[in-house]
Each structure stands twice: as structure tokens, then as C-alpha cells.
Amino acid sequence: MERTVVRVSIFGLLLAFGGAQPNKDDWEIYSFHINSTVTTRYATTVITSRVVNRKDESTEVEFHVRIPKNAFISKFRMFMDDQVYDGEVKAKEAAQQQYTQAVSRGESAGIVSSVGRTLEEFKTSVTVAPLKKVTFELTYEELFRRRLGKYELQIFARPMQPVKDFKVDVYIHEKAGINYMDIKGGLSTNALANAITKTLADKQAWVYFYPTVDQQKTCDSCGEQGLNGDLVIVYDVNRHKSLGDIKRSKGYFVHHFAPSSLLRIPKNVVFVIDQSGSMHGRKMEQTRMALLHILSDLAEEDYFGLITFDSNLFYWKRELVQANADNVKSAKTFASNIKDRGSTNINTALLEGSRMLNEQPRQGSASILILLTDGDPTSGVTNLEQIQSNVRAAIQDKFPLYCLGFGFDVNFAFLERMSLQNNGVARRIYEDSDADLQLKGFYDEVANPLLTNVTMSYSSSANLTQTKFSQYYNGSEIVVAGQITDNDVETFVPQVVAISRNASIVFSDANGTTESTDDSNLQRVWAYLTVKQLLDKELQLSGVEKEKVKSEALRLSLKYGFVTPLTSMVVTKPSEETTEVLHKPSEDTPPLPRGTSLVMRPGILSKGQSRRNYPNLHLPAHPGFKGDPGSRGLPGSSGPPILQDLAIDYDYDSPPIAPTTLSVAPGVRFLLQAENQSLPLCFDIAGRTILRLLHLPNAGVSVNGELDEDQGFIKIIVHFDTDNFVAVELGAVTVKYEQKLTRYTGDTALVAGSVAVSIRHMEVDITAGQTRLLILVHGKNGKDFLWPALRQQPSDDAVGILAQKAVVYEEVHQGPYTKLKMKDQEISVSRSSAVDFGMNLPATLACWLMSPESALRAPLSDFTLKVL
């Protein structure tokens, strides 16, 4: 039996008062409800939390929930003292000034941010008077995606305390009829199973989850703090008509097309696998494991190819071969012996994969190209736009390209744009214990093509969403929405034309298949789908066309009140409180590590001495913003005079740090990649040194950094356009542009002249022309520090520590006195280890330790500076 996937994830409530952990004797969540209504695969979910402040003084309460990444927030309200405070959706540019002013004053600024594979966070806060109550209400909307024959509604609840009135109500109404429903997840086991009531009646289904206070402590991950787990509702609908399910209401229609009684089309698939050095360790092991499973699942009528690449290409076979038992066994042997090494030549690998598919077209088959990589191109053609252009010219719309980005070191926007340009999608593979299952899961989604060249047409229609699809896979679903011209149902005729194996096939119904409904959500489904597809289209365009598409996506986002990457929600609080602006992140935003809280509290005091939280401050708090002598380059310090002249006063509840005398530190260890060698070089530089990290003379960009005693950097500054700069420290990012100095302490994105800056959780992304620099925040031995990582290759004129190219060496003597030969010079080295902090998840690597001068092939003085 086929089933279907709809994902709705909710994280429950997190309440925080000041800098302390919640105390149930001071406050109480006396009611917590989640209400989800699903009609025509479109879910509207409302989370309502009611809280009472039991303290005898005013307390700040934070509302903190998690929602699906695929969802759009459409409403937020607070009810307090008989007043209603509504959030208002505005264009991001219009809201940015309010946001900037709030964070520059050190005030709380709400944020919607990425926290995991499928979740984003929403949070805001308000001060509640003694013994008073507040109600938070958040609404979000999502069109479900069918994957592997399932829709899946996932509700994750973690209220942080048992709640007397805790309820989850789910209502599903599908006019096509519900043929299957099941309930899974951690909250459906043991004693909690008795708290679930399920009712299924043909076209409708109800699920109620009403656990008692005692039951809320009984699940595997639950305890004294109450529920902590998920409730997963899996279902599918009946599919009686080959043309699918078409609903119309008030001049709009939505067409769900998912025929299943079709013969599978044989496929031609080429796997292009990154085996560069960054794929070392568990990544490579999981990739090998996933490939072995995928190869086992190939049908004998399929043809396949397998290419691995670093700076060079490695073939199993140079042409497609049939997936018979002998060939699959041989390919498994090849896959089992893939070794990580070298740099990353994505361009050549994809062009070669395209050649293999183009040279062996088989009538009645479907071709697919799948790329797996964990990094940016570092050899061959490295210009991203040039690679995209080359790949598009090679594929020529003949088959889709699917890009799988492993981890968060990859430039996901690059992969996403390249996939969309070639009728495919990009998917992030998360570095976790189940990464091999993620890879296999994606392959399963595209393993069984049923149709190719699918064209959906509708007479008497307008403003249609996407109507042409390169392929349709078993277990998936195509959704098209639009407007019926003049609401003339008589002349509205839908039709689908596609290719099935060797024949053209037409899906139609002369008797009419559209069904009238009073579902007012159809218009919102159309708007949701249109905005999603316009945002995808905008990624692929440039110039005037890009702005035109972006303008239309913004217009619809504002009209329907969606919080999208182009809009923000402005939350206006009661008088004397801040206005918050909530932004939606992109997929490039990395998730929080498990067990990490986004709530950071640097200690800025609010009126009445009640502590004001920083629910969106992602960089670790760092004292000394008031001009401590220990904060080099900050107002009041001995740093660059230009910062002293533009000093800004910041009030902190912690005392300034007194000057201290530092002992000589052992230094900070750096890694330098080697070409075609398994071990990189490493070298130490003494602490408190100011380094020239990168200098681009032609672009007028310089990046300098100051080391701490023995971990990493305490400050990194990017100079651009003569006298402008971006200064990154622990706790803040300061931007000087056109004589104006602005400090940012939370997530935001901005453009200053030729430089674009994106501040996200635990990292700052800076782009200047063709150069992209990522500044990561890491911790070691209880101490936080910064680390720069070059994500896009600079021009050939670049100099500095980060501009060093991979070294070429040869081992000329093994044993306790190993020597390396580099450019006809023999250098004594010792085997050691170093941590690669250039990745989001640092890894310890073996390396050859030598002096900085030997590794850099120049005096260290060429890379040091006296001032930042």
C-alpha cells in the first residue's frame, strides 16, 4: 500500500526569566495547546500558551517554539491586560531599521532561526506584571510534501514543565478520502499511548493527545520537566482517478497529481562522489556504506556509472553499464576502496558525469545525475558562476541534477542554484550517525521514475504555478495551483501529457474532475506555492529579471502575511518595551548542536533593574564592550584611532575587566593543506600576534586578525573601500561604512558598499567580490575564540596566511628524524596533530610539524602587523 509525507514539527515552549533557570514556584504554564487543521494537504497550526507570573515583581517571559523550515509564519499575537499586541509582516528592508536600532541599543530582538534538519525557532519575550497573565498565540502554514508515499505530521513538544491543561488536537479533512493513518513517535509509547485518541471516518480523521501531569513524566525522554518528544501522524489519501485530485473554490484551484498504476521506467544514473581530503573519517565511511546499499537496490534494467573525484577523476567504468549482478559486485568493490585525499574539482567531475549520460541515451529510459560533495571547488574551475554555466550547457535540460551537500562547510546556495537550473533539487546531508541513511533515503525518492517530460495544462486559467516537470517518481506528488479565468468552470479543462517508457500518455477526464469546495484555504495554497517557486526562481536569475521576480514574491508575501526570506515580522510590545523584528533564515543557516540553547544572556539591564534577555544573540557573550584596556581596538582601548573617535557607550551589569599581565603562551597551531598527500603541514605562531590573513590588492580588501594566548583569534577585521571595515569579536560585529559605525549583536544580513555580511548562529559570513570568508566561533577548555575559514578562492594576486596554496612535498626519510623535501630543500619535521577549526565541527588531524617560516616558505614577519 502506498502512503504519503507531511511534516509539521513543533518544539513546545521554553520560558526564561532573566538569567536564571525557570523556577516552577515563581511561574506556571497553566495551559498549552497545539491545534493543527489539515485540509487538502495544507496545514494551519496554532500554538497557544497561557502563562501566569506568580512572583511579586515584574518578570520577563520568553515564548520559544520550533516550527517546520518549510512553513511560513502568518500570525503572532500577545494578549495581556485586556490588550492585544499583533505582529505585523513588513518588507525586510522596511523592518531592518527597527531591528538595527533595537540591537544597537542592546535591546532584545526576536528571531526565527535554523535549529536542525527540519526546524526553525520562533521566539519573543514580554515583561509580565506581578500575579498577571499573558497569552502567546502563533500561527504558521505549510503545504505538505509527499515523500516515499507518505504525508507525515510531526509534533514535537517540550514545555519544560508538566502542564495541567496540555492538549494536542489534530483534525484532517481530505475529500479524496483517507486510506491509511498511523501514529508513531516517542510520545506514542508506554503510558502515553493511553493519552491518545484516534478516530478515522472515511474523509476525516481526529487525533487527540491529552496527557495528565503524571503521564507527562513517563516517556523515555520525559522527567520532572515534563514532555520531551514527538508525536508523528502518518497518512495517505485515496487515488481513484488517474488525473488526480482537483479542488476549486472562489476562482482558485489546486491540483494534486500522483498516479501510481504505472510501469516503472528504467533509469540511467551516474553517481559523482567527492573523495577530497575534507571527506575524511566518518563522512567517507558513511558514503561508502550508503553507496553499497544503493548499488544493491539497482534494478537489472537500470544502467549506471560511478565517478569519484578530488583534484583528479577516478572511474569505475568510463561508460554506463547494465546493473547486472557481476557489474554491481564490481562496483561495490570499487566503492569499498574509495579513499579521501586531495582537493575538489567539481566542474570536471560534473561535466564528465554529464558526458556519460549524453553519450548513451536509451529510448524509454530516464537519466539522473547525482552529486555528493562536502565543500567548495578548490581546483580546476573554481568560479562558481562559470561552473554553473558549464554544467547547464552540458546538461541542456536533458536530465535533472541532484546535489547533496554533506555538512555545513559546503556552499549550499551554490548547489541549490545549480540544481534548480538543471531541473533538480539540492538536499543537505547532516553530519550525524545516520548520514548513510539520509543518503539512501534521498536515493529512494528518485529510484523509481514513472513519467518524464510532464506537462500540466489548464484551459481558461491564469497565474499558474510551475506546470512542467522533468520527471515524476513513484511515491511523490506534483502540485499545481492557479486561478480560473472569470471563475468560468465550464471552460476550465485540465490535462496532463507525459512520457511513460516509449509512449506518450495523456491524463484527462471528459466528464470533468474538478470538485467544488468551500475551502477558503485554496487561495492561500496558491499564494504559498507561488511564493515558494518565485523564491526558487529568483535564485537562478540575475539583473532586471531577478528583481522582477523578487518584487512579485515580496508583494505576495506582504499581501498574505507570510514571513519569508524577503519579509520580517515586527512585534510591537506594550509601552516602554522594545519592538522586535523576526527574520526567516535560509538553508545556509546551520542548525544548533544538540543540547545547545539559542538563548544567550550577556547581562544588559532593563528598566526597573529586571534583566533583559538576548533570545537571538548567537555569538558568545564577551565582556569589555565599554572600552576595557583588554579589548584591543574597541572604544577606549589602544586600538586603531578611528574606533576611538567613534566610541559608543554600552552599559553592562558586569564590572570592567582589569588589565592583566599575560605570561608567554605556547602559541596557536595552524594547518596548511598538502597536495596529493594524506598529511597536511602544521606550525605554531606565538599568541598575541597580529596576522595578515588575506590581502587582495586589486579588490582593495584586507583581512587581519589578532591571536589570543593559545587557542585562536580574539578579533578579526576586514578592511574594504579605503577606510571602511567589518570588525568581528566575541559578542558583536561592528561595521563602519561612510563614517557611520554600527554594532550588531544578533542575526542579521547587510550590505555595506562592496561587502555583504551575514551574521548567523556561531558564525559570520563575509563576501567581498569573488572572496567569501567564514568566521566561526569555537570553544576549547572553557574558552571561546574566533577562527577564519576561506570558503571561496580569492584571486591570484592574494597574499596572506589564508591565501597559501596547498604545498607539494615528498618524504625523503622515514623514522624518528623524518625530513620533507619541498622545492629542493629538505626540512626536518616531527609527526604531530592539530585541530582543524576551519570546519563547523572541528576534527583532529595528524600533521607534519615544522617552523612557520618553513611551512609558509617566507619569513613570518611577512605575515605579521603592528596594528589591526
C-alpha angles and dihedrals in degrees: 000000000000120000136183143232126236116160123200113165124187127180103201122224135320116189120191128182116200113306096323130092115258114276113207090208090063101044142012138204095217096176133024120174133176114191119183124181119190122192124165090353091302116120128203110190126189122193114196124184125180118197134182124204106222094182123104091233136056114278133190113236123198124209109208125174138154125229135181117282089228092058130092119218107230105173142019127178138172123203117201134149092357090304129116119215113196129198114232124211113224137169108279092240091053092049095042095080092056090047093048093048091050096051094040088057089051093248130143115276120189121227143187105216141170116262107164148343096306106007141089127186128236118193141163136151142213136189112248120203120234113292091357130128135228131193122206120198124185126180126192134172133211138176108221121237119219112227128173089351097302143105111205128195110196121188117188115193128190111152092168091233138040110274122210093211104040116153138166115191121184124182121184122189117181116168090200087065130251112258099178140018133171136170122222139156137092093291092059097063136086117355092349091068087074090060092061124089118188126189124180120185114170103273098013137058134185129196121186124186111186109160120183121234090261093048091052088068097051109073120102094261097031127100143142089327091060132231121015113165147061140276113209123195114193122190147149135200134233117266108199098152125062091214089058135225117323122183126185132189134163095348097316132099137192121200122199110193119187114141113183107176093083133114116255115252116230110244138215110211132178120194114207108194127191111226098170121138094268089065090067124131123006094001092061093042092052092046091054091048093050092048091053091054093045093049089051090056097053113117116234090241090059124094121210147178134199126206127173123191146186115152085326135041125248119196131202087190128351093225138036116278133190117268095240122147096265095048093046090050091051092047090051090055089052092048092049091058100048108132128195117239144123133023132306124271102176095161098060093041094054093044090052092048089051090050092055092053094043095050095054109041111169119202112240095021136106122229125213132182117201123190124192117189138150101200150029124281109275103169137038110013106004101169103108096211091049091051091050091049092048093049093047091052091049096048097040093190091295096122139359126265117216116195121199114195113203112213130330101295089079122094094242094181089060092051093044094052093046092050094048091048088057101044094261139101136240122230129190117228109209120223099244141117091274098050091118089054090050090054092047091045092056092048090051089058092060099029097099116045113190102175138019132197093022115190121185115199132183125185118218092022138123142186093029124182119230111323104175123071127178094215142003118210130205111262095024131094138221116219123193126177133181148136126282109231110250086345087277102164094175094066096036105108122170123204137172123205121188144146120255112188104307099344138076112236129197124205114200142130119217090195093059126257104202116113123206116229138173089226104137089191094076091085090050091048088055091048093046093050093043093052092047092052094043089054089052091047092049089059090060099048138069139195122007095351091053092051091047093054092043091051092053092048089051092048092053093043090056094042094053096034097242121161100223134155086277098050139049134203115237111208111201112201132198117292117295090024130102130267112235129207120206120205130193115230128224126239088261088071107101120228125247116266113251113278093019121125122213091211110102122179116198091171109250108166123232128205115299089026092276109144117250116215128223100220091173102040105118102167111082115265112259122190123222104065091132093073105282115182087236094061104084115212095008125119109290094020132106092257128114111330093230090069092048091054092054097045118163122200116236120185117214130180091222119080120251116270113255119230112269134195110239124212120228108280126214090241141241121293121228131194126220117193120234126217115245092347128111096220122061124208122256134193139173129238121194118254125260090034121140110223135198098230099175137354124185107186096186093049094041092233127135129178119198130174139192118220123221121222101285114335116057141293128334094191137014122188129192115204118200141162094021103289106017126098149174113220118195121196136158103285103012149036117217121200124193114192129157092353092305120118119204128178122207124196102173144041114308143132125224144164122221113181109298094351129083119199127194118185113199140158109312094343146069119212115204123184123188113174108302093347122093121187125188118199111199130196115224135172131216130171090357093306128110124217141165127250128189122221124185108223100175124039115251124223122284091260092066120122133181140075093300093047094063112123123223110284126235117220141158127212106235100172131029127201135052091331102047118177130196123210112221120172093340091310123112115217126190112232139172128216111251140142138250137186115243101223091173089089129072089238105039119223130199113237133190111240146170108256118215140145119291091243092055094046095044093039089224139072112285088233087072088068102040131087137192096223134024 
